[in-house]
Amino acid sequence: MNGTERYLEEQYASLGISKEVYRFGEKIEHELKERFEEMNKRAEYNQMKVIKAMQENRVSAECFQTSSGYGYNDLGRDTLEKVYASCFKGEDALVRPQITCGTHALALALMSNLRPGDELLSPVGKPYDTLEEVIGIRPSKGSLAEYGISYRQADLLADGSFDYDAIRAAINEKTRLVTIQRSKGYAVRPTLSVKKIGELISFIKDIKPDVVCMVDNCYGEFVEEKEPLETGADLIVGSLIKNPGGGLAPIGGYLVGKKEYIENAAYRLTSPGLGKEVGASLGVIQSFYQGLFLAPTVVCGALKGAVFAANIYERLGFDVLPDGTESRHDIIQAVTFRNPDAMTAFCEGIQAAAPVDSYVTPEPWAMPGYDSDVIMAAGAFVQGSSIELSADGPMKPPYSVYFQGGLTWYHAKLGILMSLQKLKERNLVNTNLL
Ligand SMILES: *Cc1c(COP(=O)(O)O)cnc(C)c1O
């Protein structure tokens, strides 16, 4: 061990990571060297993509000026939308602090591009929880169902593949928009690669060419070289407090895609007749630029954390999804503990490693919309930001925790080592395996 390595081990010890846990982590990290190299290359590719988009659209210091009131002629806002369109390969974009979260961005895309009598189809099973109320699967005020927009769903097959027969049967003369969720979210199904999404879209367009194919891109941005607009999607939608905000955007959502669908969304977000012309940027626009600039590196760090966690916990005998060797299409990692105490210890470790609120202890709590208590760990600079290191899960069998984010790889690493430290201190792992 050289001087630097010894200093490092001592620094981890001063944070509460034992030698045994630290060295186990080093061993796993060493084994992942090639995998991490590949991720670095992908981040480098995406970094160049972002810089190119900024250069092509002549981003200048003037773009960082703020606007208030109506926000007419906001150069920074309008240029940023061009940057997003270039970066994600769309005709146009809507990137706004007035879009409050991912659910809002998705609701906006759906409500502005569907009309009474139209039908929405999800060919990849049940969508993300919060969309159930948007669609009206669970009755809710203002849902699509209330406006006479119907919904159909084709579930994935048991092995996670598309049920092409069911999808063909579900498409009819009313089908106007197809929503495809890239990330598994909190479901147990594989995350879809951009290539797979492309295959699905070409199948659907062969049956009905004029259907709008929308992708819920949450947690997927910059994980691969390509994004779904490059494999046939018409519209992609996501949150700025996830991947593309790079941890710096304090709020916001985006839509990128065909001009017509972006226009529809703009007239819905503000007002018919006003569209993209209004919407002050209120001083946050620089963080949107800078966050996008950092996003490829941040996503890379989060991905390394996910792969590191998968390999650590797989080695210790827990079920992990995706497994330690699978290719990645989003930043979410699930670990199944089959033991409430282990799940709690894991979350306590993530919390204890945070730069903010490290001294608080997460406790399972009742949450609206859940039928069991939920435990959450997060010590974030931006409230609820899940590109920052965070973990949560429902306190019920099989006691699976969903873990994501990390603004830097080093922080993600500390979080995972701290989670293991907590499990070890409570005799919840087989230490012979360390
Ligand atoms: C996070 C997420 C959403 C909703 O975003 P919020 O910002 O939490 O409203 C929708 N779909 C997927 C796949 C997500 O991961």
The ligand as an SDF file (V2000), in Angstrom:
LIG
                    3D

 15 15  0  0  0  0  0  0  0  0999 V2000
  -39.4700    9.7990  -11.7390 C   0  0  0  0  0  0  0  0  0  0  0  0
  -40.2740    9.2250  -12.8200 C   0  0  0  0  0  0  0  0  0  0  0  0
  -41.4880    9.7990  -13.2080 C   0  0  0  0  0  0  0  0  0  0  0  0
  -42.1140   10.9550  -12.4820 C   0  0  0  0  0  0  0  0  0  0  0  0
  -41.2830   12.0000  -12.2090 O   0  0  0  0  0  0  0  0  0  0  0  0
  -41.5100   12.9370  -10.9230 P   0  0  0  0  0  0  0  0  0  0  0  0
  -40.5100   14.0000  -11.1370 O   0  0  0  0  0  0  0  0  0  0  0  0
  -41.2550   12.1020   -9.7190 O   0  0  0  0  0  0  0  0  0  0  0  0
  -42.9010   13.4430  -10.9630 O   0  0  0  0  0  0  0  0  0  0  0  0
  -42.1510    9.2280  -14.2610 C   0  0  0  0  0  0  0  0  0  0  0  0
  -41.6790    8.1370  -14.8890 N   0  0  0  0  0  0  0  0  0  0  0  0
  -40.5350    7.5540  -14.5260 C   0  0  0  0  0  0  0  0  0  0  0  0
  -40.0580    6.3360  -15.2590 C   0  0  0  0  0  0  0  0  0  0  0  0
  -39.7890    8.0770  -13.4880 C   0  0  0  0  0  0  0  0  0  0  0  0
  -38.6460    7.4960  -13.1340 O   0  0  0  0  0  0  0  0  0  0  0  0
  1  2  1  0
  2  3  1  0
  2 14  2  0
  3  4  1  0
  3 10  2  0
  4  5  1  0
  5  6  1  0
  6  7  2  0
  6  8  1  0
  6  9  1  0
 10 11  1  0
 11 12  2  0
 12 13  1  0
 12 14  1  0
 14 15  1  0
M  END
$$$$
